[in-house]
Amino acid sequence: MSQKTLQMPSTYIEAGAMVTFGGLLKALPLPLAARFGEVIAMVLGRLANRPGSFVEAQMRTTFGNKFSDREYKKLRAGFFRHIGCLLAEGVRLKSLNRENVDNYIDWNLPELEPILAAQKESGLGTFMTTGHIGNWEFTGAASALKGYLTASIARPLDNPLLNRIVNSYREHSGQKIWTKQGAITNMLRAIKRGDSIGILVDQDGGDEGLQVPFLGRPASTVTALADLSIRSGGAIFPAAIQRIDNKPMKFKANLRSLIFPDKTADKNEERLRILREMNNALSSIILDAPEQWLWTHRRWKTPNPRGAGKQA
């Protein structure tokens, strides 16, 4: 970030406001902090033109008649409770450590050991793939503390001071935070060493993406991860940490099987297959707790990307 940006008064005002707000959330008892965060989330949603009506419309367009009107209202309310919990939990991220991480997250999954065994057998690391599902910041931090994750890819925040603060929380667990710029070489080296890299992949892929179903709807999907998997041989590991009963600081791990690339297959066909399986895996995780996905994100913003004619 440029020196000019650092000198802008708004940079310091914004950072100061967020630090003050975070300090207040941290000082409040957890349930009260989550409730306060919920109110703030609803206010910010309106200011950003993402009110409850927008969230519910996104859900209805996606799920159609899957839920009743009453269930949609419940999901909508649950979404804002979820965002409130995210805010309350975010300022407590540094409280996670190797000694207490299992108190907050249930890792007791029968599928975990076979996944780790398959990764070890491959001799390579994995691309731990998640989205804005459950508490994605806790997913990265807890996975690093458990030794499952080495680094995560994150877009720098526009405010450089806030970016430093946020990254200090993220890296407290021992994981490294890499930006997308120049990260490809680091990722390929890490996978070859047997390390695992965390990546969020549920964002709109823009005009350069390929159209692949996500939650049953055609969605422009970034192709870079599939290409990296094919190039390196590293498997894609869909995973998330989701809140139990929409309560703060109580999670369960939700995992899917590794997606291994076939380096002998036609590259274009293999790219589509990997993206299809990746989106299907993340969609199935979201369906386990639909209110815990970031519905304010415009996932389907690009209706006709360059790969629109190639349905996966």
N, C-alpha and C positions, 0 to 999 in steps of 0.2 A: 504494500500500500504506500502511496506517495506521501512525502513529507507535508504536502499541501493539505491532504486529507486529515492528517494528524493535527494540523493547526486550526482546523475548522471548529468553532465553538460548539456546534451541534454534536460533534464527535464526543466531546467531554460531557455535555449535558445528557446525551443519550446513555452513555456508559454509567454516569453517576446515578441516573434514574433507575437503571436496571440493577445496579449494585444495591441501592437503597431498597428497592422492591424485593430483591432477593434476600436481603438481610431481614426484612420484615417477615417474609415467608418462613425463613429458617428459625426465627424467634418464636413463631406461633407453634402451638401443639400441632402435630401432624394432621389430625382430622380437620381442625379449624383452618390450617393452611391450605388443605385440599379444597375445602369449601370456598375459601376466599379466592383461590386460584380459579375455581369454576366461574365465579361471578366476573372476575377479570377477563376470563376467556370469552364469555358471552359479550362483554362490552367491546373487546377488541375485535371480535367477529363481526359485530355491526359496523365498526369503524372501517374495517377492511372489506366490507360488502360480502362477508361470509357469515351471515346470521344463521340461526337455527333453521330457517326456511330453506336456505341454500343447502345446508347439510342434509336435511330430510329429502330435498329434491334429488340430490346426488344418489342417496340411498335408494329412492323409489325408482329412478331411472335404471339403476344397476340391478336391483332385485325384483322389480315388478310385483307380482302377486305372491311372492314368497312369504311376505309378512303381512299381517293385518294392519289396519290403521292404528290400532292401539299399540301394536308391537313397534311400528315405525316411530310413534311418539316416545316410546320407551327407549328405543335405540338413540333417538335424537338427544334425549335427556342424558342418557348414558355417555354419549360422546363428550358432552361438555363436562360431565363429572370426570371423565378420563383425562381431558386436557387440564382440568384443575389439579388432578393427581400428578400429572407430568410436571407442572410448575412446582408443586410442593416437593416432589422427589428430586427435581433437577438441582436444587440448592443443597441437597443432602448427598449428592453423588460422591463427595470426598469421604463420606462416612463409611463407604464400602472398603473392606480390606480382606485379605486372605482368611483371617480368622472368623469373620462374621458373614461373609457372602452367602454361605449356605443357610443362614438364618432368614434371609430374605427371598431366596430363590430355590425352588424345588427342582433338583436335577435328576430325580429318581425316575429315569426313563429307560425302559427295556431296549429301546432302539439306539441309545447312545453308544454303548460298547461296540456293537457291530459297525457303526459309522466310524468310530475312532480306529477300529481294527482295519477297516477298508482303506482309510487314509494312510495308516502306517504301512500297509502292504504296498501301496502305490509308490511310496518313497518320496512323495511330493506333498507340498502344502495344499491348502484348499482356499477357494474364494468363499468366505462365509458371507452369504448373501441374505440380506434382510430388506426391510422397507420401513416406512413410518408406521410401524406396527407395535402395539404395546408400548413399552418404554425402550426405544432403540438406543438411547444413550446408556441405559443399564445393560443392554445386550452386549455392547462393546466393552464396557468396563468390567462386567462380571466375567465375560468370556476371557478377557485378558488375565484377570486374577486367577482363573481356573487353569490357565496355561493353554487355552484353546485358540487364542488370538494374539497376533504380534502387533499389527498396525491396522488402522482404519483410514479410509479415504473420505475426506470432507471438503466441501467448498468453503473457502474462507468467508466469514461474514463481512459485509460491506464496511462495518465500523471496526477498524483495526484494534481499538482498545477492547471492545467487546469480544473480538475474536481471540485475543490473548487470554482474557478471563475464562471464556468458555473452554478453550483448549487446555487451560491449566486444570480444569475439572476433568476433562476427558483423559488427560495423560496421567492423572494421579494414580490410576490403576496400573500403570506401567505400559499401556499401549502407546504406540507412536501415532501421531496424526499427520498424514500426508495429504497434500493438495493434489488435485488431478494433474496440474501442470508438472510434467517431469516425473510422474509417478509410475509410468509404464515400466521403465527399466527397473525401478525399485521393486515393483510387484513381481516381475518375472524372476528376478534374483531371489526374492523371498520364497516364492513357490518352489524354486529349485532346491532351496535350503531345507524345505520341509515346514516353513512357517505358513501361517494362515492370515489372510487379509480380509477385513470387514468392508463391505460395500453396500450402500443403499441403492436399490435398483427399481424403485416403484415410481419414478418420476417420468413425466412426459418426455418422449424422445425427440420431439420436434420433427422438422422436415427430414432430418437425416436418419430417423429411426425406421424400424420395420414394424409393420402392423401385425401384432400378435395378441390374441385374447388375454385380457386381464379381468378377473372377476366376471368372465363371460362376455365382456364387451371388447370389440376391437380397439387396440390401444397402441399408439406409437411407442416402441420400446427401443432403448439404447442397445446397440449391438456390440459395444466395446468389450463387455464382460465375456460374451460368448467367443469372440475372437481371441481374447487373452487365454481363455480356457483351452481352445483348440491349439493355440500356439505353444503354450507351456505344458499342456497335459494335465494341469491341475483341475481337480473336480470342483464343481459348484455345490456348496453346502447351504441349502435354504434353512433358516433358523430365525427364531424370535423369542423374546421373553415377554409374556403377556401377564397382565394383572389378574389376580384371582378375585372374583366377585366385585370387580371395580373398586377394590380397596387399595389405598396407597401402601407402597413398600412391601407388598406381598405378591410374589410372582411365581410363575412356572415356566420352564423352558418348553418350547414347542419346536420340534425338529422334523425334517423330512430327509429322505435318503439322498445320498450323494448323486450328483449328475456328472457322470464321466464323459469326457469328449472322445469321439472316435476320430483319430487323426487320419484314418485311411478313407473316410467317407468324403463325398463331395462337400467342399467347404460351405457353399451356399445352403445346401440342404441340412448340413450339420448345424450351422448357425441357427436356422429356423427351429430345428428340433430342440436344441438346447434352450433357446428363448421360450419356446412353448412349454417345456417341462419346468423351467424356472418360474414362469408366470403362473402356471398351474399350481405349483408347490406353494408359492406365496399366497395365492388366492385361497387355497384350502386352509392355510394358517389364519388368514383374516376371517374366514367364515366361522372359525371357532369362537371368535369374539368380535363381531362386525363393528361394534361401537368403538373398538380400540384401534381403528385405522384412521389416518389423517384425512377425513372427508373434505376438509377445506381446501385440499390440494386439487388443482385442475388436472387430474391424471389423463383425461381424454381430451385435452385441449387441441391436439393436432389430429383432425379426422382423416386426413389423406396424406400421410407421409410418403416418401418415395417408394416404400415397399408395400403400398396399399393393395396392390394387386396380388401380393404373395401372402395368403393366409396361412398361418402355421397350424 
